[in-house]
Amino acid sequence: MPGTLGKPEILERLREIAPVVAVRGNVDTEPWAQVLPETVVAEAGAILIYVLHNVNALDLNPTAAGFHIVVSGHSHKPGKMERNGVLYINPGSAGPRRFQLRSLWHG
């Protein structure tokens, strides 16, 4: 999860469903969230995934670092694009609609 969780109960509920990889977002400022990293590396077989909250804070070259996918979420706007052989994904909001943006789960 690329951040903006808001409360620890969200992580607890998600962990009941499946393993969770999560990073701290800009609204995750309470003490419970301080244990969440700002970035994390995940693996899916031979695929390396770099997870961070805001893609504009990306402080490395994903191609040079060997990443195949970058997952971020700060904008809450779902999308995907490829650049230099790296797939960039924003899953959007998994909860209620934010702003005027479409939620992946709530249309």
OpenMM code with the backbone's topology and positions (N, CA, C; nanometers):
from openmm import Vec3, app, unit

residues = "MET PRO GLY THR LEU GLY LYS PRO GLU ILE LEU GLU ARG LEU ARG GLU ILE ALA PRO VAL VAL ALA VAL ARG GLY ASN VAL ASP THR GLU PRO TRP ALA GLN VAL LEU PRO GLU THR VAL VAL ALA GLU ALA GLY ALA ILE LEU ILE TYR VAL LEU HIS ASN VAL ASN ALA LEU ASP LEU ASN PRO THR ALA ALA GLY PHE HIS ILE VAL VAL SER GLY HIS SER HIS LYS PRO GLY LYS MET GLU ARG ASN GLY VAL LEU TYR ILE ASN PRO GLY SER ALA GLY PRO ARG ARG PHE GLN LEU ARG SER LEU TRP HIS GLY".split()
positions = [
    Vec3(0.0835, -0.1169, 0.0000),
    Vec3(0.0000, 0.0000, 0.0000),
    Vec3(0.0878, 0.1229, 0.0000),
    Vec3(0.0614, 0.2121, -0.0910),
    Vec3(0.1448, 0.3313, -0.1000),
    Vec3(0.0980, 0.4466, -0.0119),
    Vec3(0.0705, 0.4205, 0.1130),
    Vec3(0.0473, 0.5264, 0.2100),
    Vec3(-0.0934, 0.5817, 0.2147),
    Vec3(-0.1089, 0.6863, 0.2939),
    Vec3(-0.2361, 0.7503, 0.3244),
    Vec3(-0.3345, 0.6472, 0.3809),
    Vec3(-0.2905, 0.5817, 0.4850),
    Vec3(-0.3742, 0.4809, 0.5490),
    Vec3(-0.4719, 0.5449, 0.6469),
    Vec3(-0.4242, 0.6424, 0.7243),
    Vec3(-0.5114, 0.7158, 0.8142),
    Vec3(-0.5286, 0.6558, 0.9521),
    Vec3(-0.5421, 0.5240, 0.9605),
    Vec3(-0.5581, 0.4605, 1.0911),
    Vec3(-0.5110, 0.3152, 1.0838),
    Vec3(-0.4620, 0.2622, 1.1960),
    Vec3(-0.4032, 0.1279, 1.1947),
    Vec3(-0.5040, 0.0176, 1.1659),
    Vec3(-0.6310, 0.0422, 1.1915),
    Vec3(-0.7325, -0.0605, 1.1686),
    Vec3(-0.7380, -0.1029, 1.0220),
    Vec3(-0.7044, -0.0123, 0.9337),
    Vec3(-0.7052, -0.0447, 0.7908),
    Vec3(-0.6027, -0.1534, 0.7618),
    Vec3(-0.4818, -0.1374, 0.8157),
    Vec3(-0.3793, -0.2404, 0.7962),
    Vec3(-0.4210, -0.3727, 0.8588),
    Vec3(-0.4787, -0.3663, 0.9767),
    Vec3(-0.5217, -0.4888, 1.0438),
    Vec3(-0.6237, -0.5642, 0.9601),
    Vec3(-0.7205, -0.4920, 0.9051),
    Vec3(-0.8235, -0.5562, 0.8220),
    Vec3(-0.7634, -0.6160, 0.6955),
    Vec3(-0.6735, -0.5428, 0.6312),
    Vec3(-0.6108, -0.5936, 0.5094),
    Vec3(-0.5270, -0.7177, 0.5381),
    Vec3(-0.4599, -0.7208, 0.6513),
    Vec3(-0.3779, -0.8373, 0.6878),
    Vec3(-0.4618, -0.9615, 0.7139),
    Vec3(-0.5897, -0.9422, 0.7414),
    Vec3(-0.6802, -1.0566, 0.7553),
    Vec3(-0.7085, -1.1211, 0.6191),
    Vec3(-0.6914, -1.0431, 0.5133),
    Vec3(-0.7215, -1.0907, 0.3779),
    Vec3(-0.5989, -1.1511, 0.3102),
    Vec3(-0.4841, -1.0823, 0.3246),
    Vec3(-0.3633, -1.1247, 0.2526),
    Vec3(-0.2414, -1.0563, 0.3135),
    Vec3(-0.1205, -1.1025, 0.2800),
    Vec3(0.0002, -1.0316, 0.3250),
    Vec3(-0.0018, -0.8869, 0.2736),
    Vec3(0.0516, -0.7957, 0.3536),
    Vec3(0.0470, -0.6539, 0.3205),
    Vec3(0.1884, -0.5959, 0.3182),
    Vec3(0.2176, -0.5186, 0.2153),
    Vec3(0.3380, -0.4372, 0.2071),
    Vec3(0.2886, -0.2938, 0.2087),
    Vec3(0.3299, -0.2150, 0.3077),
    Vec3(0.2769, -0.0796, 0.3215),
    Vec3(0.3886, 0.0193, 0.3531),
    Vec3(0.3706, 0.1424, 0.3056),
    Vec3(0.4601, 0.2526, 0.3382),
    Vec3(0.3778, 0.3664, 0.3988),
    Vec3(0.4459, 0.4538, 0.4684),
    Vec3(0.3829, 0.5673, 0.5349),
    Vec3(0.3512, 0.6763, 0.4329),
    Vec3(0.2308, 0.7323, 0.4434),
    Vec3(0.1905, 0.8420, 0.3564),
    Vec3(0.1905, 0.9745, 0.4303),
    Vec3(0.1555, 1.0797, 0.3604),
    Vec3(0.1632, 1.2133, 0.4188),
    Vec3(0.0634, 1.2382, 0.5314),
    Vec3(-0.0456, 1.1630, 0.5397),
    Vec3(-0.1394, 1.1803, 0.6511),
    Vec3(-0.1136, 1.0800, 0.7642),
    Vec3(-0.0190, 0.9936, 0.7456),
    Vec3(0.0125, 0.8914, 0.8455),
    Vec3(0.1165, 0.9470, 0.9439),
    Vec3(0.0715, 1.0383, 1.0301),
    Vec3(0.1621, 1.1102, 1.1188),
    Vec3(0.1509, 1.0676, 1.2645),
    Vec3(0.0535, 0.9866, 1.2980),
    Vec3(0.0341, 0.9420, 1.4360),
    Vec3(0.1446, 0.8419, 1.4743),
    Vec3(0.1671, 0.8239, 1.6041),
    Vec3(0.2744, 0.7326, 1.6482),
    Vec3(0.2668, 0.5925, 1.5889),
    Vec3(0.1477, 0.5354, 1.5695),
    Vec3(0.1359, 0.3996, 1.5149),
    Vec3(0.2005, 0.3887, 1.3777),
    Vec3(0.1993, 0.4984, 1.3011),
    Vec3(0.2495, 0.4952, 1.1631),
    Vec3(0.4010, 0.5103, 1.1542),
    Vec3(0.4650, 0.5502, 1.2617),
    Vec3(0.6091, 0.5723, 1.2564),
    Vec3(0.6876, 0.4440, 1.2315),
    Vec3(0.6264, 0.3295, 1.2554),
    Vec3(0.6950, 0.2022, 1.2282),
    Vec3(0.6924, 0.1684, 1.0792),
    Vec3(0.6060, 0.2356, 1.0025),
    Vec3(0.6001, 0.2101, 0.8584),
    Vec3(0.7159, 0.2813, 0.7889),
    Vec3(0.7826, 0.2138, 0.6962),
    Vec3(0.8925, 0.2777, 0.6244),
    Vec3(0.8391, 0.3770, 0.5204),
    Vec3(0.9265, 0.4646, 0.4738),
    Vec3(0.8889, 0.5577, 0.3666),
    Vec3(0.8947, 0.4896, 0.2305),
    Vec3(0.9809, 0.3902, 0.2179),
    Vec3(0.9902, 0.3111, 0.0948),
    Vec3(1.0111, 0.1655, 0.1347),
    Vec3(0.9764, 0.0765, 0.0438),
    Vec3(0.9993, -0.0655, 0.0681),
    Vec3(1.0196, -0.1344, -0.0668),
    Vec3(1.0985, -0.2383, -0.0641),
    Vec3(1.1211, -0.3203, -0.1825),
    Vec3(1.0459, -0.4514, -0.1623),
    Vec3(0.9655, -0.4866, -0.2600),
    Vec3(0.8914, -0.6125, -0.2567),
    Vec3(0.9346, -0.6969, -0.3767),
    Vec3(0.9172, -0.8257, -0.3643),
    Vec3(0.9508, -0.9173, -0.4731),
    Vec3(0.8312, -1.0036, -0.5061),
    Vec3(0.8113, -1.0260, -0.6331),
    Vec3(0.7102, -1.1199, -0.6822),
    Vec3(0.7833, -1.2105, -0.7804),
    Vec3(0.8337, -1.3212, -0.7302),
    Vec3(0.9188, -1.4057, -0.8130),
    Vec3(1.0462, -1.3286, -0.8456),
    Vec3(1.0763, -1.3148, -0.9729),
    Vec3(1.1961, -1.2425, -1.0157),
    Vec3(1.1702, -1.0926, -1.0360),
    Vec3(1.0495, -1.0478, -1.0103),
    Vec3(1.0122, -0.9077, -1.0314),
    Vec3(1.0408, -0.8272, -0.9053),
    Vec3(1.1175, -0.7179, -0.9199),
    Vec3(1.1461, -0.6282, -0.8084),
    Vec3(1.0529, -0.5073, -0.8150),
    Vec3(0.9884, -0.4779, -0.7025),
    Vec3(0.8892, -0.3710, -0.6950),
    Vec3(0.9340, -0.2694, -0.5910),
    Vec3(0.9368, -0.1429, -0.6278),
    Vec3(0.9718, -0.0343, -0.5370),
    Vec3(0.8429, 0.0379, -0.4995),
    Vec3(0.8139, 0.0469, -0.3702),
    Vec3(0.6897, 0.1074, -0.3227),
    Vec3(0.7234, 0.2333, -0.2438),
    Vec3(0.6574, 0.3436, -0.2790),
    Vec3(0.6709, 0.4685, -0.2060),
    Vec3(0.5396, 0.5437, -0.2159),
    Vec3(0.5220, 0.6433, -0.1325),
    Vec3(0.3946, 0.7153, -0.1302),
    Vec3(0.3803, 0.8091, -0.2495),
    Vec3(0.4770, 0.8953, -0.2700),
    Vec3(0.4682, 0.9991, -0.3726),
    Vec3(0.5762, 0.9763, -0.4773),
    Vec3(0.5367, 0.9450, -0.5981),
    Vec3(0.6338, 0.9165, -0.7042),
    Vec3(0.7247, 1.0371, -0.7301),
    Vec3(0.6785, 1.1570, -0.6992),
    Vec3(0.7630, 1.2760, -0.7166),
    Vec3(0.8779, 1.2800, -0.6164),
    Vec3(0.8734, 1.1969, -0.5142),
    Vec3(0.9818, 1.1875, -0.4161),
    Vec3(1.0790, 1.0743, -0.4506),
    Vec3(1.0627, 1.0135, -0.5662),
    Vec3(1.1503, 0.9042, -0.6096),
    Vec3(1.2937, 0.9545, -0.6139),
    Vec3(1.3804, 0.8940, -0.5343),
    Vec3(1.5180, 0.9427, -0.5217),
    Vec3(1.6214, 0.8464, -0.5796),
    Vec3(1.5763, 0.7629, -0.6721),
    Vec3(1.6679, 0.6715, -0.7391),
    Vec3(1.6213, 0.6498, -0.8819),
    Vec3(1.7081, 0.5935, -0.9618),
    Vec3(1.6734, 0.5594, -1.0991),
    Vec3(1.6278, 0.4131, -1.0976),
    Vec3(1.4970, 0.3887, -1.1105),
    Vec3(1.4475, 0.2513, -1.1006),
    Vec3(1.5105, 0.1567, -1.2020),
    Vec3(1.5357, 0.2038, -1.3229),
    Vec3(1.5960, 0.1189, -1.4250),
    Vec3(1.7364, 0.0774, -1.3833),
    Vec3(1.8172, 0.1749, -1.3421),
    Vec3(1.9544, 0.1462, -1.3004),
    Vec3(1.9577, 0.0587, -1.1751),
    Vec3(1.8582, 0.0740, -1.0881),
    Vec3(1.8534, -0.0034, -0.9639),
    Vec3(1.7961, -0.1438, -0.9846),
    Vec3(1.7471, -0.1731, -1.1050),
    Vec3(1.6975, -0.3069, -1.1357),
    Vec3(1.5517, -0.3309, -1.1014),
    Vec3(1.4760, -0.2239, -1.0777),
    Vec3(1.3337, -0.2413, -1.0479),
    Vec3(1.2536, -0.2567, -1.1755),
    Vec3(1.1507, -0.3387, -1.1684),
    Vec3(1.0614, -0.3612, -1.2807),
    Vec3(0.9333, -0.2797, -1.2677),
    Vec3(0.8929, -0.2538, -1.1416),
    Vec3(0.7670, -0.1842, -1.1131),
    Vec3(0.7898, -0.0837, -1.0013),
    Vec3(0.7279, 0.0352, -1.0153),
    Vec3(0.7232, 0.1350, -0.9086),
    Vec3(0.5762, 0.1563, -0.8754),
    Vec3(0.5407, 0.1404, -0.7475),
    Vec3(0.4028, 0.1607, -0.7026),
    Vec3(0.4003, 0.2815, -0.6105),
    Vec3(0.3113, 0.3762, -0.6413),
    Vec3(0.2953, 0.4954, -0.5584),
    Vec3(0.1471, 0.5281, -0.5492),
    Vec3(0.1119, 0.6266, -0.4648),
    Vec3(-0.0305, 0.6519, -0.4513),
    Vec3(-0.0727, 0.7905, -0.4102),
    Vec3(0.0165, 0.8813, -0.3875),
    Vec3(-0.0135, 1.0127, -0.3298),
    Vec3(-0.1321, 1.0844, -0.3943),
    Vec3(-0.1468, 1.0767, -0.5235),
    Vec3(-0.2532, 1.1508, -0.5937),
    Vec3(-0.3913, 1.0871, -0.5789),
    Vec3(-0.3972, 0.9612, -0.5388),
    Vec3(-0.5219, 0.8834, -0.5295),
    Vec3(-0.5857, 0.8618, -0.6665),
    Vec3(-0.5166, 0.8946, -0.7716),
    Vec3(-0.5690, 0.8802, -0.9068),
    Vec3(-0.5120, 0.7529, -0.9693),
    Vec3(-0.5961, 0.6525, -0.9974),
    Vec3(-0.5430, 0.5286, -1.0542),
    Vec3(-0.4825, 0.5511, -1.1917),
    Vec3(-0.3735, 0.4813, -1.2162),
    Vec3(-0.3116, 0.4927, -1.3468),
    Vec3(-0.1923, 0.4005, -1.3606),
    Vec3(-0.1466, 0.3875, -1.4840),
    Vec3(-0.0255, 0.3099, -1.5116),
    Vec3(0.0399, 0.3661, -1.6354),
    Vec3(0.1717, 0.3577, -1.6386),
    Vec3(0.2488, 0.3981, -1.7557),
    Vec3(0.3827, 0.3259, -1.7503),
    Vec3(0.4445, 0.3161, -1.8657),
    Vec3(0.5764, 0.2551, -1.8717),
    Vec3(0.6770, 0.3589, -1.9170),
    Vec3(0.7934, 0.3586, -1.8516),
    Vec3(0.9005, 0.4501, -1.8894),
    Vec3(1.0331, 0.3780, -1.8711),
    Vec3(1.1122, 0.3741, -1.9746),
    Vec3(1.2439, 0.3099, -1.9717),
    Vec3(1.2383, 0.1663, -1.9206),
    Vec3(1.1343, 0.0944, -1.9587),
    Vec3(1.1218, -0.0455, -1.9214),
    Vec3(1.0682, -0.0699, -1.7813),
    Vec3(1.0287, 0.0368, -1.7109),
    Vec3(0.9735, 0.0237, -1.5755),
    Vec3(0.8253, 0.0578, -1.5803),
    Vec3(0.7437, -0.0256, -1.5181),
    Vec3(0.6002, -0.0014, -1.5095),
    Vec3(0.5719, 0.0797, -1.3835),
    Vec3(0.5061, 0.1940, -1.3989),
    Vec3(0.4673, 0.2795, -1.2868),
    Vec3(0.3174, 0.2619, -1.2650),
    Vec3(0.2799, 0.2279, -1.1423),
    Vec3(0.1395, 0.2003, -1.1106),
    Vec3(0.0966, 0.2863, -0.9924),
    Vec3(-0.0210, 0.3455, -1.0047),
    Vec3(-0.0886, 0.4090, -0.8919),
    Vec3(-0.2225, 0.3376, -0.8790),
    Vec3(-0.2431, 0.2621, -0.7711),
    Vec3(-0.3677, 0.1868, -0.7589),
    Vec3(-0.4893, 0.2728, -0.7260),
    Vec3(-0.4692, 0.4014, -0.7008),
    Vec3(-0.5812, 0.4880, -0.6657),
    Vec3(-0.6208, 0.4662, -0.5217),
    Vec3(-0.7439, 0.4932, -0.4903),
    Vec3(-0.7944, 0.4797, -0.3539),
    Vec3(-0.8677, 0.3472, -0.3391),
    Vec3(-0.8338, 0.2743, -0.2345),
    Vec3(-0.9026, 0.1479, -0.2086),
    Vec3(-1.0238, 0.1676, -0.1187),
    Vec3(-1.0430, 0.2879, -0.0706),
    Vec3(-1.1542, 0.3175, 0.0190),
    Vec3(-1.2557, 0.4074, -0.0495),
    Vec3(-1.3254, 0.4856, 0.0318),
    Vec3(-1.4257, 0.5767, -0.0240),
    Vec3(-1.3628, 0.6749, -0.1227),
    Vec3(-1.4437, 0.7239, -0.2119),
    Vec3(-1.3979, 0.8186, -0.3128),
    Vec3(-1.3302, 0.9373, -0.2461),
    Vec3(-1.2165, 0.9782, -0.3002),
    Vec3(-1.1425, 1.0930, -0.2503),
    Vec3(-1.1511, 1.2027, -0.3545),
    Vec3(-1.1791, 1.3229, -0.3099),
    Vec3(-1.1883, 1.4365, -0.3992),
    Vec3(-1.2924, 1.4043, -0.5070),
    Vec3(-1.2638, 1.4275, -0.6317),
    Vec3(-1.3550, 1.3930, -0.7409),
    Vec3(-1.3016, 1.2762, -0.8224),
    Vec3(-1.2132, 1.1963, -0.7609),
    Vec3(-1.1477, 1.0874, -0.8325),
    Vec3(-1.2245, 0.9574, -0.8179),
    Vec3(-1.2140, 0.8728, -0.9185),
    Vec3(-1.2750, 0.7405, -0.9171),
    Vec3(-1.1979, 0.6506, -0.8216),
    Vec3(-1.2662, 0.5746, -0.7405),
    Vec3(-1.2061, 0.4760, -0.6533),
    Vec3(-1.2024, 0.3421, -0.7273),
    Vec3(-1.0956, 0.2667, -0.7077),
    Vec3(-1.0884, 0.1346, -0.7703),
    Vec3(-1.2003, 0.0444, -0.7237),
    Vec3(-1.2422, 0.0584, -0.5993),
    Vec3(-1.3382, -0.0335, -0.5416),
    Vec3(-1.4797, 0.0216, -0.5393),
    Vec3(-1.4961, 0.1506, -0.5498),
    Vec3(-1.6296, 0.2093, -0.5356),
    Vec3(-1.6743, 0.2889, -0.6575),
    Vec3(-1.6096, 0.2665, -0.7731),
    Vec3(-1.6519, 0.3326, -0.8961),
    Vec3(-1.6291, 0.4725, -0.8985),
] * unit.nanometer
topology = app.Topology()
chain = topology.addChain("A")
for resn in residues:
    res = topology.addResidue(resn, chain)
    for name in ("N", "CA", "C"):
        topology.addAtom(name, app.Element.getBySymbol(name[0]), res)
